[in-house]
Amino acid sequence: MSDTLVVLALLLVAVAATGAALTRDPARQAVVLALLGLSLTVLFTVLQAPDVALSQLGVGTAVTPLLILLAVRKVRRFGRREPDRDEEE
């Protein structure tokens, strides 16, 4: 039973990692990265590493995708901004 859970968790991680690598849009990639972090959390829990699983849950599932989404939002907003008229003269 335990080996089956490990294999299933590894397959889940492999699918999520492939999805993260194949996604082109940075905003969608952040969401897929959060799913990858969640699947890694499941894998670490199955492998009986609860401290690593909790760290992965906090950092890999919540903080990193949030920072990526904030950076993408800032870059997209900065790219749409029109230049000031003072800079043109």
C-alpha positions as a Markdown table, in Angstrom:
| # | Residue | x | y | z |
|---|---|---|---|---|
| 1 | Met | 0.0 | 0.0 | 0.0 |
| 2 | Ser | 2.8 | 2.4 | 0.9 |
| 3 | Asp | 4.7 | 1.8 | -2.3 |
| 4 | Thr | 1.5 | 2.5 | -4.3 |
| 5 | Leu | 1.0 | 5.8 | -2.6 |
| 6 | Val | 4.6 | 6.8 | -3.3 |
| 7 | Val | 4.3 | 5.9 | -7.0 |
| 8 | Leu | 1.0 | 7.8 | -7.3 |
| 9 | Ala | 2.5 | 10.8 | -5.6 |
| 10 | Leu | 5.6 | 10.7 | -7.9 |
| 11 | Leu | 3.3 | 10.5 | -10.9 |
| 12 | Leu | 1.3 | 13.5 | -9.6 |
| 13 | Val | 4.6 | 15.5 | -9.3 |
| 14 | Ala | 5.7 | 14.5 | -12.7 |
| 15 | Val | 2.4 | 15.6 | -14.3 |
| 16 | Ala | 2.4 | 18.9 | -12.4 |
| 17 | Ala | 6.1 | 19.6 | -13.3 |
| 18 | Thr | 5.5 | 18.8 | -17.0 |
| 19 | Gly | 2.5 | 21.2 | -16.9 |
| 20 | Ala | 4.6 | 23.9 | -15.3 |
| 21 | Ala | 7.3 | 23.5 | -17.9 |
| 22 | Leu | 4.9 | 23.6 | -20.9 |
| 23 | Thr | 2.8 | 26.5 | -19.7 |
| 24 | Arg | 3.8 | 29.7 | -21.5 |
| 25 | Asp | 1.7 | 32.5 | -19.9 |
| 26 | Pro | 3.5 | 33.6 | -16.6 |
| 27 | Ala | 0.2 | 34.1 | -14.7 |
| 28 | Arg | -1.0 | 30.6 | -15.6 |
| 29 | Gln | 2.4 | 29.2 | -14.9 |
| 30 | Ala | 2.2 | 30.6 | -11.3 |
| 31 | Val | -1.0 | 28.7 | -10.8 |
| 32 | Val | 0.5 | 25.5 | -12.1 |
| 33 | Leu | 3.5 | 26.1 | -10.0 |
| 34 | Ala | 1.2 | 26.3 | -6.9 |
| 35 | Leu | -0.3 | 23.0 | -8.0 |
| 36 | Leu | 3.3 | 21.6 | -8.3 |
| 37 | Gly | 4.0 | 22.8 | -4.8 |
| 38 | Leu | 0.9 | 21.1 | -3.5 |
| 39 | Ser | 1.8 | 17.8 | -5.2 |
| 40 | Leu | 5.3 | 18.0 | -3.7 |
| 41 | Thr | 3.7 | 18.5 | -0.3 |
| 42 | Val | 1.7 | 15.4 | -0.8 |
| 43 | Leu | 4.8 | 13.5 | -1.8 |
| 44 | Phe | 6.7 | 14.7 | 1.2 |
| 45 | Thr | 3.8 | 13.7 | 3.5 |
| 46 | Val | 3.7 | 10.2 | 1.9 |
| 47 | Leu | 7.4 | 9.9 | 2.4 |
| 48 | Gln | 6.9 | 10.8 | 6.1 |
| 49 | Ala | 8.7 | 14.1 | 6.1 |
| 50 | Pro | 6.2 | 16.4 | 7.7 |
| 51 | Asp | 8.6 | 19.3 | 8.4 |
| 52 | Val | 9.7 | 19.4 | 4.7 |
| 53 | Ala | 6.0 | 19.1 | 3.7 |
| 54 | Leu | 5.0 | 22.1 | 5.8 |
| 55 | Ser | 7.9 | 24.2 | 4.4 |
| 56 | Gln | 6.9 | 23.2 | 0.9 |
| 57 | Leu | 3.3 | 24.1 | 1.6 |
| 58 | Gly | 4.2 | 27.5 | 2.8 |
| 59 | Val | 6.9 | 28.5 | 0.4 |
| 60 | Gly | 6.2 | 26.4 | -2.7 |
| 61 | Thr | 2.4 | 26.6 | -2.7 |
| 62 | Ala | 1.7 | 30.0 | -1.4 |
| 63 | Val | 4.6 | 32.5 | -1.3 |
| 64 | Thr | 6.5 | 31.8 | -4.5 |
| 65 | Pro | 3.4 | 31.8 | -6.8 |
| 66 | Leu | 2.1 | 34.9 | -5.1 |
| 67 | Leu | 5.4 | 36.7 | -5.7 |
| 68 | Ile | 5.4 | 35.6 | -9.3 |
| 69 | Leu | 1.8 | 36.9 | -9.8 |
| 70 | Leu | 2.7 | 40.2 | -8.2 |
| 71 | Ala | 5.8 | 40.6 | -10.4 |
| 72 | Val | 3.8 | 39.8 | -13.6 |
| 73 | Arg | 1.1 | 42.3 | -12.6 |
| 74 | Lys | 3.8 | 45.0 | -12.0 |
| 75 | Val | 5.5 | 44.3 | -15.3 |
| 76 | Arg | 2.3 | 44.3 | -17.3 |
| 77 | Arg | 1.1 | 47.5 | -15.7 |
| 78 | Phe | 4.5 | 49.2 | -16.3 |
| 79 | Gly | 4.5 | 48.1 | -19.9 |
| 80 | Arg | 1.1 | 49.7 | -20.5 |
| 81 | Arg | 2.0 | 53.1 | -19.0 |
| 82 | Glu | 2.3 | 55.9 | -21.5 |
| 83 | Pro | 5.5 | 58.0 | -21.4 |
| 84 | Asp | 5.3 | 61.4 | -19.8 |
| 85 | Arg | 5.2 | 64.4 | -22.0 |
| 86 | Asp | 8.1 | 66.0 | -20.1 |
| 87 | Glu | 10.3 | 63.0 | -21.1 |
| 88 | Glu | 9.5 | 63.5 | -24.8 |
| 89 | Glu | 10.7 | 67.1 | -25.0 |
